[in-house]
């Protein structure tokens, strides 16, 4: 990957968006797909905002979590849920 000199960096405008010509100089083709894919992290599941916990898609874990004493205690402290009795 080509590296710009200090003069080239100082000549560029701050906040400018690279054009197609300047992005070609980055030589992105030199990056191997296996290296690029290491930055991708699949995330599927559910996040309990009350307990600040993430659950990976298993319905049983999510349902069981909502039945725990810790979840109930956190729910009591949290103002995220308002129950209206009519």
N, CA, C and O of each residue as an XYZ file, in Angstrom:
344
protein
N       0.858     -1.169      0.000
C       0.000      0.000      0.000
C       0.903      1.230      0.000
O       1.761      1.385      0.869
N       0.699      2.099     -0.983
C       1.543      3.290     -1.064
C       1.281      4.218      0.122
O       0.145      4.356      0.577
N       2.342      4.849      0.612
C       2.241      5.773      1.731
C       2.532      7.170      1.225
O       3.490      7.381      0.481
N       1.694      8.137      1.632
C       1.900      9.524      1.218
C       2.989     10.164      2.057
O       3.162      9.847      3.234
N       3.722     11.075      1.421
C       4.732     11.839      2.159
C       4.032     12.919      2.970
O       2.846     13.182      2.772
N       4.773     13.546      3.886
C       4.210     14.619      4.697
C       3.743     15.781      3.826
O       2.739     16.422      4.136
N       4.460     16.057      2.741
C       4.089     17.144      1.837
C       2.767     16.835      1.147
O       1.918     17.717      1.018
N       2.582     15.591      0.702
C       1.342     15.213      0.047
C       0.165     15.302      1.005
O      -0.928     15.703      0.604
N       0.367     14.939      2.244
C      -0.701     15.000      3.234
C      -1.061     16.441      3.521
O      -2.243     16.771      3.613
N      -0.057     17.319      3.668
C      -0.322     18.726      3.978
C      -0.985     19.441      2.800
O      -1.712     20.413      3.004
N      -0.744     18.973      1.566
C      -1.355     19.583      0.389
C      -2.826     19.225      0.258
O      -3.583     19.986     -0.345
N      -3.253     18.101      0.797
C      -4.646     17.705      0.669
C      -5.514     18.575      1.565
O      -5.081     19.007      2.633
N      -6.734     18.827      1.129
C      -7.655     19.677      1.883
C      -8.216     18.900      3.058
O      -8.576     17.732      2.911
N      -8.297     19.535      4.231
C      -8.879     18.843      5.386
C     -10.365     18.565      5.152
O     -11.093     19.431      4.667
N     -10.800     17.382      5.493
C     -12.200     17.004      5.346
C     -12.608     16.664      3.934
O     -13.790     16.436      3.675
N     -11.654     16.622      3.001
C     -11.998     16.311      1.621
C     -12.253     14.825      1.469
O     -11.643     13.998      2.147
N     -13.164     14.501      0.568
C     -13.512     13.114      0.298
C     -12.653     12.619     -0.845
O     -12.539     13.301     -1.863
N     -12.036     11.438     -0.707
C     -11.185     10.937     -1.783
C     -11.998     10.640     -3.041
O     -13.115     10.129     -2.961
N     -11.432     10.961     -4.193
C     -12.091     10.679     -5.458
C     -11.710      9.285     -5.928
O     -10.892      8.610     -5.302
N     -12.304      8.862     -7.025
C     -12.004      7.534     -7.565
C     -10.528      7.436     -7.919
O      -9.907      6.391     -7.724
N      -9.955      8.546     -8.449
C      -8.544      8.521     -8.822
C      -7.647      8.349     -7.601
O      -6.697      7.566     -7.636
N      -7.943      9.080     -6.512
C      -7.084      8.977     -5.337
C      -7.287      7.651     -4.619
O      -6.354      7.134     -4.005
N      -8.494      7.091     -4.688
C      -8.716      5.813     -4.022
C      -8.018      4.678     -4.751
O      -7.700      3.651     -4.151
N      -7.780      4.861     -6.049
C      -7.029      3.849     -6.789
C      -5.607      3.746     -6.261
O      -5.006      2.672     -6.290
N      -5.071      4.855     -5.782
C      -3.698      4.846     -5.292
C      -3.574      4.100     -3.972
O      -2.460      3.793     -3.546
N      -4.674      3.806     -3.325
C      -4.615      3.067     -2.065
C      -4.292      1.593     -2.274
O      -3.924      0.896     -1.329
N      -4.427      1.129     -3.483
C      -4.101     -0.256     -3.832
C      -4.852     -1.244     -2.950
O      -4.248     -2.100     -2.304
N      -6.179     -1.114     -2.930
C      -6.999     -2.009     -2.117
C      -6.935     -3.449     -2.596
O      -7.213     -4.373     -1.831
N      -6.573     -3.646     -3.853
C      -6.481     -5.007     -4.359
C      -5.377     -5.792     -3.670
O      -5.348     -7.020     -3.744
N      -4.478     -5.100     -3.007
C      -3.394     -5.783     -2.308
C      -3.886     -6.481     -1.047
O      -3.228     -7.388     -0.539
N      -5.053     -6.055     -0.537
C      -5.596     -6.684      0.657
C      -6.203     -8.032      0.286
O      -6.971     -8.129     -0.671
N      -5.872     -9.037      1.017
C      -6.408    -10.356      0.733
C      -7.804    -10.485      1.349
O      -8.055     -9.927      2.417
N      -8.708    -11.204      0.700
C     -10.064    -11.367      1.235
C     -10.085    -11.982      2.631
O     -10.927    -11.618      3.452
N      -9.170    -12.907      2.909
C      -9.163    -13.533      4.232
C      -8.819    -12.516      5.317
O      -9.334    -12.605      6.431
N      -7.957    -11.553      5.004
C      -7.612    -10.508      5.969
C      -8.802     -9.589      6.201
O      -9.102     -9.239      7.343
N      -9.470     -9.203      5.149
C     -10.615     -8.308      5.255
C     -11.755     -8.979      6.022
O     -12.420     -8.329      6.827
N     -11.983    -10.246      5.785
C     -13.084    -10.954      6.435
C     -12.878    -11.141      7.929
O     -13.841    -11.410      8.648
N     -11.655    -11.006      8.414
C     -11.419    -11.162      9.845
C     -12.060    -10.023     10.647
O     -12.241    -10.148     11.858
N     -12.401     -8.921      9.984
C     -13.023     -7.795     10.671
C     -14.548     -7.914     10.735
O     -15.194     -7.129     11.429
N     -15.121     -8.863     10.038
C     -16.571     -9.059     10.054
C     -16.945    -10.002     11.185
O     -16.418    -11.110     11.278
N     -17.845     -9.565     12.035
C     -18.288    -10.376     13.157
C     -19.800    -10.492     13.089
O     -20.503     -9.505     13.302
N     -20.314    -11.684     12.795
C     -21.771    -11.832     12.728
C     -22.379    -11.736     14.125
O     -21.877    -12.332     15.078
N     -23.452    -10.985     14.226
C     -24.133    -10.840     15.511
C     -25.623    -10.991     15.264
O     -26.257    -10.162     14.611
N     -26.161    -12.069     15.804
C     -27.598    -12.276     15.739
C     -28.067    -12.712     17.098
O     -27.449    -13.561     17.740
N     -29.146    -12.137     17.532
C     -29.665    -12.491     18.839
C     -30.483    -11.363     19.419
O     -31.039    -10.539     18.692
N     -30.551    -11.335     20.732
C     -31.363    -10.346     21.421
C     -30.574     -9.723     22.560
O     -29.739    -10.373     23.188
N     -30.854     -8.452     22.814
C     -30.175     -7.716     23.872
C     -31.208     -7.280     24.904
O     -32.191     -6.623     24.560
N     -30.993     -7.641     26.165
C     -31.866     -7.228     27.258
C     -31.390     -5.862     27.735
O     -30.320     -5.744     28.331
N     -32.183     -4.840     27.474
C     -31.807     -3.484     27.869
C     -31.856     -3.310     29.383
O     -31.160     -2.457     29.933
N     -32.660     -4.101     30.047
C     -32.780     -4.005     31.498
C     -31.523     -4.531     32.175
O     -31.018     -3.912     33.112
N     -31.017     -5.660     31.713
C     -29.862     -6.315     32.346
C     -28.548     -6.049     31.624
O     -27.478     -6.412     32.111
N     -28.638     -5.409     30.455
C     -27.451     -5.129     29.660
C     -26.727     -6.421     29.264
O     -25.504     -6.518     29.371
N     -27.504     -7.411     28.805
C     -26.943     -8.708     28.405
C     -27.409     -9.059     27.003
O     -28.522     -8.724     26.600
N     -26.531     -9.745     26.261
C     -26.820    -10.188     24.906
C     -27.055    -11.687     24.899
O     -26.322    -12.439     25.542
N     -28.088    -12.129     24.164
C     -28.404    -13.548     24.033
C     -28.408    -13.916     22.564
O     -29.029    -13.240     21.744
N     -27.715    -14.990     22.240
C     -27.539    -15.382     20.846
C     -28.679    -16.259     20.357
O     -28.611    -17.485     20.446
N     -29.684    -15.653     19.859
C     -30.753    -16.301     19.128
C     -31.465    -17.497     19.723
O     -32.504    -17.880     19.186
N     -30.994    -18.109     20.778
C     -31.668    -19.278     21.351
C     -32.870    -18.804     22.149
O     -32.723    -18.138     23.174
N     -34.048    -19.147     21.678
C     -35.289    -18.706     22.320
C     -35.365    -19.141     23.772
O     -35.830    -18.378     24.619
N     -34.924    -20.334     24.073
C     -34.997    -20.835     25.441
C     -34.184    -19.953     26.396
O     -34.629    -19.660     27.505
N     -33.014    -19.542     25.969
C     -32.165    -18.688     26.815
C     -32.849    -17.356     27.074
O     -32.814    -16.838     28.190
N     -33.472    -16.805     26.040
C     -34.163    -15.525     26.193
C     -35.345    -15.658     27.144
O     -35.522    -14.830     28.038
N     -36.145    -16.685     26.956
C     -37.325    -16.888     27.800
C     -36.906    -17.186     29.231
O     -37.477    -16.642     30.176
N     -35.918    -18.041     29.390
C     -35.437    -18.362     30.738
C     -34.834    -17.145     31.424
O     -34.984    -16.984     32.635
N     -34.163    -16.294     30.679
C     -33.574    -15.093     31.267
C     -34.666    -14.189     31.852
O     -34.505    -13.637     32.940
N     -35.747    -14.046     31.139
C     -36.826    -13.158     31.596
C     -37.506    -13.686     32.861
O     -38.241    -12.951     33.520
N     -37.271    -14.922     33.193
C     -37.860    -15.527     34.397
C     -36.916    -15.489     35.598
O     -37.290    -15.929     36.685
N     -35.697    -14.969     35.418
C     -34.733    -14.989     36.519
C     -35.012    -13.878     37.531
O     -35.609    -12.852     37.207
N     -34.571    -14.109     38.740
C     -34.739    -13.125     39.812
C     -33.948    -11.860     39.487
O     -34.422    -10.749     39.722
N     -32.744    -12.030     38.947
C     -31.899    -10.883     38.611
C     -32.593     -9.969     37.595
O     -32.554     -8.746     37.734
N     -33.221    -10.551     36.585
C     -33.939     -9.766     35.582
C     -35.100     -9.014     36.243
O     -35.328     -7.837     35.961
N     -35.819     -9.696     37.112
C     -36.946     -9.085     37.802
C     -36.478     -7.930     38.697
O     -37.117     -6.878     38.737
N     -35.368     -8.124     39.411
C     -34.820     -7.065     40.259
C     -34.377     -5.864     39.422
O     -34.629     -4.715     39.788
N     -33.723     -6.137     38.310
C     -33.295     -5.052     37.424
C     -34.494     -4.322     36.833
O     -34.450     -3.110     36.627
N     -35.551     -5.054     36.564
C     -36.769     -4.466     36.021
C     -37.419     -3.536     37.041
O     -37.964     -2.494     36.678
N     -37.359     -3.914     38.315
C     -37.913     -3.077     39.381
C     -37.152     -1.757     39.490
O     -37.750     -0.706     39.721
N     -35.847     -1.818     39.323
C     -34.998     -0.629     39.448
C     -35.123      0.253     38.206
O     -35.086      1.480     38.297
N     -35.270     -0.379     37.064
C     -35.296      0.336     35.790
C     -36.618      1.074     35.604
O     -37.666      0.630     36.073
N     -36.548      2.193     34.921
C     -37.757      2.935     34.581
C     -38.141      2.707     33.128
O     -38.894      3.495     32.556
N     -37.630      1.635     32.525
C     -37.876      1.407     31.108
C     -39.260      0.845     30.841
O     -39.753      0.937     29.717
N     -39.904      0.262     31.856
C     -41.214     -0.342     31.652
C     -42.197      0.298     32.616
O     -41.965      0.347     33.824
N     -43.295      0.786     32.064
C     -44.353      1.343     32.890
C     -45.580      0.475     32.710
O     -46.018      0.236     31.585
N     -46.131      0.007     33.801
C     -47.304     -0.855     33.749
C     -48.516     -0.017     34.117
O     -48.555      0.618     35.171
N     -49.499     -0.027     33.235
C     -50.733      0.697     33.491
C     -51.832     -0.296     33.818
O     -52.061     -1.240     33.062
N     -52.509     -0.096     34.926
C     -53.628     -0.948     35.307
C     -54.906     -0.178     35.030
O     -55.113      0.916     35.557
N     -55.758     -0.756     34.200
C     -56.998     -0.084     33.805
C     -58.178     -0.725     34.483
O     -59.314     -0.298     34.278
